[in-house]
Amino acid sequence: METKHTKGEWKHDSYSVWTESKTEFIEGNIICEAPEHAIKSMQNWKANAKLIASAPDLLHAAIFYIENFEKDDPQGMTGEAIYHNLKDAIKKATE
């Protein structure tokens, strides 16, 4: 399954989510930025930024599960492998 989002590992800091994609590198490849004047939003920014930055991993894990679930003969694919793939993606988003 082809995805259309910005390629590369998404990273985050106190103010933005960005990527340094090797295939699409452009100076300042910003995915999103924290609102400058929204104090209430800033209280949740760190958790929100983590979740946004992990979105490609969560999507990949979901696609991985669906593609292997739909196969008639999922060579070497076990429920345990799918479980760990999903668990790792969720951990990145929440810890």
HUFEN-V705143 format. One record per pair of residues at least 24 apart in sequence whose C-alpha atoms are under 8 Angstrom apart, sorted by sequence separation. I is the first residue (numbers start at 1). GAP is how many residues later the second one is. D is the distance in whole Angstrom. If there is no record, write none. Layout:
I|GAP|D  I|GAP|D
This chain:
61|24|6  62|24|7  61|25|5  58|28|7  61|28|7  15|30|8  14|31|8  58|31|5  14|32|7  17|32|6  57|32|6  58|32|7  13|33|8  16|33|7  17|35|7  18|35|8  54|35|7  13|36|8  17|36|6  12|37|6  12|38|7  54|38|6  55|38|8  54|39|5  53|40|8  12|41|6  51|41|8  52|41|8  11|42|6  50|42|8  51|42|5  10|43|5  50|43|5  51|43|7  10|44|7  50|44|7  10|46|8  9|47|8  47|47|7  1|62|7
